Amino acid sequence: LADPSGPVSLPGNGLGPLAIGQPASQRILALWDIDVRADGQGLPAGHGSVRQGEALFGARCAACHGAQGEGASADRLVGGQGSLATGKPIRTVGSFWPHATTLFDYIRRAMPYDAPQSLSADETYALSAYVLHLNGILPEEAELDAASLPKVRMPNRDGFIADSRPDVPVPPR
């Protein structure tokens, strides 16, 4: 992500300036600022439905995650509800993840494995909707966008313990 303003001269070790790097412009920083917080801050404009996500999942995700998210060469995404307190917990989106926004964030940044960050916002909302549907969290007719995704209540939302260290701020719930 080159910036046309050119290299920056930095002071060297007394042998002269080093012409390395370049300043990060706000435009360049914005391209990298794609994280989404648990409360939904950072979600982009767009929308997607379970039905749209089903087609995308088949084309872009099923080869690694299985046709129904049951797992293949990549992690299982579906099932495991009620297993976390057992001797063989199954950690999936539906059983372990506390926030639906984390699913969107992860898909947006890291998936598909062979082409991370290649999905549009609409495709990411659709895939999120479909994976949540596979886990029984959203109905088949559901659609997601920046307003509705943070409102999705995940089954394990209350399964985590707040960090009680005094130097770590605890966000309001």
N, C-alpha and C positions, 0 to 999 in steps of 0.2 A: 504494500500500500504506500507507494511513493508519494511524497508531497512535493509539488513543483517549486517550492521556495528554496530548494537546494540544501547543500550540506552545512553543518554548523562547525565553526572553528572552535575547538576547545583548547584550553591551555594544556601544553604537554609537560614534559619533564625538564624544561629548560632548553630543549633542542628545537623548539618552535611549535606552532599550533598543529593539532591533529585535525585533519579534515574528515571527520567521521560523523555519521548519523545525520539527522535532520530534525527540526522541531516538529512536534506532533500538533497539527492544526486541529481545530474543533471538528472539522469535517472528517478527518482521519479518526479522531477519538470516537466520534459518533458511530463509525462503522464497527468498532470493536465493543461498544457499549450495548450489549444485547442481553445482559442478564435480567432475569425476572425474579423479583422477591416473592416470598410466601404470600404477602398481602396483595399481590398482583401488580405492584409498581414495576414498570418496565414492559408490561404487555403492549404489543403493537396493535394498531388498527387491523381489523380483519375478522373473519368468522369462518366456521367450518362445521359440518354436520357429521353425525355418526355414519350416515350413508356414504357421504363423500370419503370419509376416513376408511371405510371398509374397502373400497376400491383401491385407495392408495396403499393400505396395509398389504393387500394381496400383491401389489406390484413392487413395493419398496421394502417391506418389512418381513413378510412371511418366510422368505428363504432362510433368514437367520433366527427369527423368533417363533416359527411354526405357524401354521395356517390359522390357528385360533389363539395365538399368543402363549401356547403351552411350552414353548422353549424348543430349541433345536441346537444349532451351533452357538447361539447367543442365549442370554438369560430368558427364563420364563417370565412372562408379564402378568399372567392371569392365575387366579386361584389363591389358595393358602389362607383364606380368611379363617380365623380361629386357631391357626397353627402356631402362632408366635410363642405361646406359653408352653408348647409341647417340647419334647426332646428332639424333634425334627422340624424346626420352624421353616416355613416356606415364605421367603421374603419376596413379594411381588408388589407391583403398583397397587393392587387392590387390598393387600394384607398389611403392608408395611409403611408405604409412603404417607406422610401426614398431610401433604398439600397437593392439590391438583395442579397448581401453578408450577410446582417442581417438575412435573411431567412435561409440561409445555417447555420449560426452560431447558431440560435435558434433551428433548427431541430437537429443539431449535439449534442448540449448540453442537450436539454430538452425533446426530443421526441424519441420514443413514450412514452406517459405518464406512462405506466406501466413498461417501460424498458429504461429509459433515457441512452444515450450514448451507445446504443447497435447497432446502425446502422453503417455500414462501410462508408468510404468516398464515394465510388461509389453509394451506396444506398442514401446517403444524397444529392449528386449531382442530382440523378435521381428524388428524391422527390421534390427538389427545382425546377427542370425543369418542372415537372408536375404541381405544384402549380402555377408557373409563366404562364404556358400554359393555365390553367383554367381561369386565369385572363386576357387572351388575350395579354400577353406580349411576349410570345415566340410562334413560330409556332410548329405544331405537329412534324416536323422532327428535331427539335432542340436537341442539346446535350450541356452539360455544363461541364467545367473543370476549373482549377484555372486561366487560361488565359481568358476564355470567361465570366465567371460569373461576375467579377467586371465591365465589359463593358455593362452589361444589364442596360438599362435606365428605371428606374421606373417612373410611371406616376406622383408621388408626390415628385420627387427628389428635386424640387425647392420650395416645400411647407413649408419649415422650415426656421426660421429666425436664423441667426448666433448669437451666444452669444457674446455680445459686451463688456462684462466685461474685463477690461485690464489684469486681472490675469489669464484669460482662453485663451490659444492659439487657434487660428482658423486654422484648416488644409486647405491647398490649395485645390481648386476644380479643 
